[in-house]
Amino acid sequence: MIFSIQPHEREIFRLISQTAAELGYPAYVVGGYVRDRLLARPSKDMDIVCVGNGIHLAQELATRLHPMPRVAVYQRFGTAMLRWNDIEIEFVGARRESYRHDSRKPTVVDGTLEDDQNRRDFTINALAVSLNAQDFGTIIDPFNGLQHLKEKIIKTPLEPGRTFSDDPLRMMRAIRFATQLDFAIAPETLQAIAEYRDRIRIVSMERVTIELNKIIESRQPSTGFKLLFNTGLLQLIFPEMAALHGVEKRQGKAHKDNFYHTLQVLDNLCRTTSNLWLRWSAILHDIAKPATKRFEPEHGWTFHGHEVLGAAMVPRIFARLKLPLDHKMKYVQKLVLLHLRPISLTKENITDSAIRRLLVDAGDDLEDLMLLCQADITSKNPQKVQRYLENYEMVKERLAEVEAKDHLRNWQPPITGEIIMEAFGLQPSREVGIIKTAVREAILDGKVENNLEAAYAYMLEQGKALGLAPVNEPGNNP
């Protein structure tokens, strides 16, 4: 079978072939690039294996490209990388690997193409295409990877227990590829993941989370999370999410399975956004339900305060998963905290005050919050879903009306703590906080106009109620 090469790829393959032949290094393009091209998927990463010195091949090739690209050399790994026409090309010499039980870092020695294919994680990633003159473009498929591509199967080239024991990250990669490509994992491969799941403990959390994020960024992340849960990996790498699983029933009253509900919310959201951190907010929006679950005979199951506790859990979860602790974490935390607010507005008479508070608290993230809340409507009762969606649209209309009128998006009260301290001659104190909060609430409630003059007058009234007198004479204030 001949590998189909696109016109824009032929030139770089020709140059690699020519350079490798002059150096006496048989060369092959291998792995994900071959897989994706056979699946008609775009690919920006290309791996070149040569039976020789991969770094030397990369450096020699670079001299034949115009303009000459910079070659990044990684002596520790015996690899080199350059960029050509938006394609990252990595070069490595063919090698054979062996592993110690307590590490996923292999001992590497020079080897043959066959050795190199043997060390690959899955049969569909062990495919190689010759760049050598005598059989240029021929696919080399020792493990029936072409058939597995047609059958949409993820399968290890060697015995799966050995594959996963050697490098446990491959268990995450199996699930990631199954999710991204919509493939099934071969039964014996899936069973081996369950059997060897504890080996994931020797993998750094950074590497695990990279794979987890790729699952989350896929078209239907629920596929991957179900595989993670069913194999027991999720319980090890993300126990808080695994704890959402299950239904408890008392006195004939049961709650929904919050694990599958979360997955449905996540999939719903993925239809409208590719924002990774908004998707994380869907994963974490109900994360505190197990901790807040209570049974009240007159009401059934309740999860009071799960949004507040969930927001408090976000930094701890992000830290353990080695996710960023910057504005991305604060964004997720904010959406988890606010995720009930728009829905709650559909259950009551909507006041301008409630709308103003949501506008102020959500700020620039209001649209993302509304996407999350819409995705959170997952009832199996079609009439209930329709009613919620209609109310949800009404809330969106009211938000737009109030925003157009009051311009409160990202609003800050006109009265600051510094103004209060100066007006009454105070140091930072409880009284300053009381007055500042009172002014803010009065403006949001519509009792006081949103301008400095009206807010200052109200501040003076609140200070007087606390027994405070302004240090400036009337008329000197703003």
Protein Blocks (a to p, Z undefined) as FASTA:
>chain_A
ZZdddfklmmmmmmmmmmmmmnopacddehjllmmmmnopacfbdcdddeddfklmmmmm
mmmpccdddddddfknopacddeehiacdddddddddddfkbcbdcdddddfklmmmmpm
bfklmpccdfbfklgoiacdfkommmmmmnopacdfbdfklmmmmmmmlmmmmmmmmmmn
opacdfklmmmmmmmmmmmmmpcfklmmmmmmmmmmmmblmlmmmmmmmnommmmmmmml
mmmgccddeehiacddfklmmmmmmmmmmmmoccfklmmmmmmmmmmmmmmgccdfknop
adehklmmmmmmmmmmmmmnopafbfklmmmmmmmmmmmmmmmmmmpccdfklmmmmmmm
nmmmlmmmmmmmmmmpmcfblklmmmmmmmmmmmmmmmmmmmmmnopghiacfbdfklmm
mmnopacdfklmmmmmmmmmmmmnopaccbfklmmmmmmmmmmmnopacfbdghjaZZ
